[in-house]
Amino acid sequence: MQTFNTISPLTGEVLAEYTQMTDEQAREALTRATDAYRDWTRAKVDDRLALLARIGELHRERGDELAEAVAVEMGKPIAQAKGEVALSASIYEYYAKAGAEILADEHIEVAAGGRALVRTSSTGPILGVMPWNFPLYQVARFVAPNLLLGNTILLKHASSCTNTARLIDAIIQDAGSPKGVYENLILSSSHIGALIADPRVRGVSLTGSEGAGQSVAAQAGRHLKKCVLELGGSDPFIVLSDADLDLALDLAETGRFNNAGQSCTASKRMIIHADVWDEFLTRFVERAAAWNTGDPLDRSTRMGPMASEAGRREIAEQVEDAVSKGATLHVGGIIPEGPGAFYPATVLTDVTPNMRAYSEELFGPVAVLIKVGSVDEAIEVANNSRFGLGSAVFTRDEALAADIADRLEVGMVGLNTLIRSQPDLPFGGVKASGIGRELGRLGVDEFANKKMIRLS
């Protein structure tokens, strides 16, 4: 049997050793999920709603344990980890409350005469491949709508968050989930292709890198499987000349440096109108310098270590590349001495297309500020990216804000606010940021059979 270690991002020491499932054990898990589907898809909706409600309740009851696991395994400051617990619980609770309405039949008066309806039905076992950066929330937004539908779940979590994955599994089992409805797979990524190829798996959802998305999409397409992909982002944060700068600065720093910048929807490219450039830059750099790093279990810590040494090395190389080619480094940019995958809040300007930081996703606490002279230029810069996940626009002109929202090539727009996940709001992007939507009603529809039934 193969084993692997989880490593503390704070100290670099081994947290735990785990044994991977064998190929046979993975097949047995899929068999259990397939067998369980026959009964789960026919279970009363009220039974599914009760399970979801109890899962949400247990998240809150075990919140301290869950938050500590997240902080220890991936370095998220404990206050932010507790916020993730609450968000995850609210997702299960939302589907428990709204589920019956979401699943209600849609009646159609047929134009040529007669009646029909569309019934939202399940499809079968669904594979979820989850990331490490929000190890509770990402699972919740995949699992909750599929349990509501009557699908069964095969969950392959990031290996670095194995303890968190086991805590989630325990919650779902303790909530009363029937055997096989939720299977926690402790596997390496090399097993994913075989699972997708198995005809019993009806779909796959992945949150991860652009490269991982390309691989999963290719395998899903080869086997005619539905896939949902939530991939990278390089979200524009547009600040116009009439913006409320206090509000914009408050949200800019949290939007960029929370979770050590390791979020797909982090505000990575700050596009600032020339009229407010000097003030915004000066004040933003001051704020960035105030983001202290430290032990994620210490409540005074604003930014913990990055989740891995590999992630820190990547962000450092991107910054070094930019500076070597003429970018201006205003603060940060130096790997601190000592243990832990720490990287400071960093601000770059004068970033040009020949630099990695211009086109690549910066998955760490690094902000790129870009000066523009007009609204049209701001939109042009914002859209000049292969990514298209979220965005934010700051202006007091509501009509202008609405027009900019229409012109941005993204899946989500926040007008004078950040994109914050909420259970009833669809989440997803376009271009290289992914395929499909999660959360809300749309999140249920992704792996549903929208069955048309002709009545007359």
Beta strands, then each sheet from edge to edge (+ up, - down):
strand 1: 3-7
strand 2: 14-19
strand 3: 106-109
strand 4: 115-121
strand 5: 126-129
strand 6: 153-156
strand 7: 182-185
strand 8: 203-207
strand 9: 226-230
strand 10: 235-239
strand 11: 267-273
strand 12: 328-331
strand 13: 346-349
strand 14: 366-372
strand 15: 387-388
strand 16: 392-394
strand 17: 414-415
strand 18: 430-431
strand 19: 434-435
strand 20: 449-454
sheet 1: 1+ 2-
sheet 2: 3+ 4- 20+
sheet 3: 7+ 6+ 5+ 8+ 9+ 19-
sheet 4: 12+ 13- 14- 11- 10- 16- 17-
sheet 5: 15+ 18-
end
